[in-house]
Amino acid sequence: MPWKDWSSQHLGVALAVLAALGFSFKAIFVKLAYAAAPVDAVTLLSLRMVFSLPAFLWIGFTASRQAPPLSGRDWSMLTVLGLLGYYGASILDFLGLQYISAGLERLILFTYPTLTVLIGVFWQGKLLSRREVGALLLSYAGIALAFAHDLDLAGDHARVLVGVAFVFASSLSYAFYLTGSAAAIQRFGAARFTALALLVSTAATQLHFFATQPLSALRQPLPIYAYGAAMAIFSTVLPVFMQSAAIRRIGSAKAVLIGTLGPVLTILFAWCLLDEALSAAQLAGATLVVAGVVLVSRQ
């Protein structure tokens, strides 16, 4: 196998690229599922989390076996972060994808690094550097260009606005999750924290499903199960592992920078697989968003 001869640095870069590829395909799978059958966002997210569950149960059990037991305060922290990250951000994202293109969705989601900076300013008393101000201006100028592209194509402008609001709320929820997760990762370890937070979010997703949907909603055409499983394997479990392994080898800063491939890949896949229109404004918007994230992520 050729990668056995690769250096740790080269392997880390390859894993980061594969993680970006997996994460970028999530919106594509969601849009394909919506086109295949009249499935709702809650049912689709429920299938994704159920198919992901065995992997994260195994990780959580393995990582917790030698670890000290969790206190009530620990569980409170995990519950809040699990609800914000893999439940809240995901359900809002799935709802938003019912209204807007996969390309615009990915660009809006990719504002989470700049939103994390703003959370630090407003809630933690941090000061914005000139570089961070520049990153914010670039990112949101890019979103404006992509937003204008979707508005030009949409007959119903209100529908686009609803979708943008849902996905922006998803990005904000994920930014709050990231802000709180740094202390949790130091306390529990990365693998244990990720697995337990995902277990919390899976439980919340299933409670949401059973509270709002009949059991008959689980009877779906075969393509819906296939897309749910594909999201679980290729856009959840594998990218999470690959990103963690990449960060161990090349550091979080380089991994984040390589992750900026994500929005561009989603736009290209949406154009190839979903026949979404591709315009100069959208590509310019993607370039600005990626530039903003690169700027805010530099050491």
Secondary structure, 3 states (H helix, E strand, C coil): CHHHHCCHHHHHHHHHHHHHHHHHCHHHHHHHHHHHCCCCHHHHHHHHHHHHHHHHHHHHHHHHCCCCCCCHHHHHHHHHHHHHHHHHHHHHHHHHCCCCCHHHHHHHHCCHHHHHHHHHHHHHCCCCCHHHHHHHHHHHHHHHHHHHHHHHHCCCHHHHHHHHHHHHHHHHHHHHHHHHHHHHHHHHCHHHHHHHHHHHHHHHHHHHHHHHCCHHHHCCCHHHHHHHHHHHHHHHHHHHHHHHHHHHHHCHHHHHHHHCHHHHHHHHHHHHHCCCCCCHHHHHHHHHHHHHHHHHHCC
